[in-house]
């Protein structure tokens, strides 16, 4: 819930009208997805909290409120996001590049591109350390294709009248 409170505070700091703040608060209260997070203690819940904080800090940077503290927070939050979900690196790299394109200040452009590069480096090092430490192997193609084959087999089993002999 602290991440949601932080979002509301960020909206207030950005001088967004109270109407939009109330609508955001109502969304957090009414949305079943948000309510499910209360009962789930998983990495996705923590990832969403990190993501909300990342987006709030990114808004300040894009608006030109560049402070060294903001970028340090963005990097720390980015490390947390990558630690929880490996695909977060793509979000961070793309958002850093977009930030570099949107901002007019040269300093922010440079720092955003440095952040994109450091994210790639961190995720590579982090991934290789974990892979070596826990002796993980990359998934096989059979594992990747198992779900579509299972779905097809289930369809043939459950609805045989809709499957022609040629399709079997």
N, C-alpha and C positions, 0 to 999 in steps of 0.2 A: 504493500500500500504506500510505502514511502516514495516509490517511483511515481505513482499517480499524483501524490501530493506535490512532488517536485515539478511535474508537468504543469499543474495548475499554477504553482508559484512562478514558473517560467512565463506562462501566458500573462500573468499579472505584471511581471517585470518588463515584458515586451509591450505593455500598455494595450493589450488586446481587450476589447470591450467585455464588460461583465457578462453580457448575454452569451458570448462564446465560451467564457469560462464556465458558466452554469451548464451550458450544453455539453461541454467536455465532462464535467462532473457527473451529469445525468447519464452520459454514455458509460462512464466507469461504474456507476451504480446499477444500471439496468442491463447492460450487456451480459449475456450468459457466459461468454468466453472469459470475461474478467472474473466473474463469480466462480468459475471452475478453477481458476488459478489459486483461489483460497484453499481448495481441497487437494490440489496437486503440489506435491513437493518434488519437483523434478528440475532437471537442468533447464528446461524450456521456460519455466517460471522465472528463474533467475536471469536467463538470457533476455527475456522481454523487459525486465527491469533495467538491465544494462543498456538495451537498445533504446528505451525511452530516454534515459539519461544522456546517451550519445547524441540522440537527435536534438535534445534541448541545448546541449553545448554547441552543436554544429550550427544551430540557428543563430546563436550569439556571434559565432565566428563569421558567418555569411553576412550578418547585418553590419559587420565592420567593428564589432566590439572585441578587437583582438587584444588579448592579453596572454602573456606567457602561461599563466595559470590555466587558461581555457584549453590551450593546446596540450598541456601536460595531462589535464583531466581527460581530454579526448583520447590520448594515447593509453592512459591507464584503463579507461573504460573499454577501449578497443582490445587491449590484451585480455581483459575479462571476457569480452564477447567471443574472441577466438578460442579461449580456453574452454568455453561452454559449448560452442558450435563451430566446427571447422569452416562451414560455409560463410561465416561472418566476415571472413577476410575479403570476400568479393564485395560485400556491402561497403566495407570500410574503404577499399581501394577505389571503387566507383564513386562513392560520396566525396572522397578526397579530390579526385580528378574534377568532379563537377564543381566542388567548392573553388578549386583553383581557376576554373573557367569563369565562374560567376563573380568572384571578388575582383575589385579593381586595385586593391593594395598589393604591391609587389611582394611585401613581406608575407602576407597570407598565402599568396600563390606558391611561394617557395616552401613555406612550412607545410602546406597541404600536400605538395608533391613529395616532400621528405617523409611525411606521414604515410603516404601510399607506399613508398619504397620500404620504409621501416616495417610496415605491416607485412609486406611480402617476405622480408628477411625474417621477421619474428615467427611467422607461421611456418616457414620452411625449417627453421632451426627447431622450433617447438615440435613440429611433426616428426622430424628425423630423430630427435631425442626420445620421444615417446615410442616411436616405432622400434628403435634399437633397444631401449630399456625394457620394454615389455614383449619384445620379439614378435611384433605384430606383422602379419602378412597382408598384402592387399587382397581384396575379395576376388574370387574367380568369376568368370563369365557365367558359369552355371548358377552361381548364387544370385547374380543380377537378373537372370532370366527365369528364376524359379517362380516368382509371383505371377507373371503373365501365363506361364504354363499351367499353374494351379488354377487360375481363373478360367482358362480355356477348358480344362478338364472338368471343372465344376459346372460350367455351362453345358457341356456335352452330357454330363451325368444328370443334371437337374431338368434340362429341357431337351430331351432327345428328339421330340417331334419337330423342333425348329431347326435341327441340324440335318442337312442332306447327307446321303451316302458319300458323295464326293468330298464334302467338307470333313467327314470323319476320317 
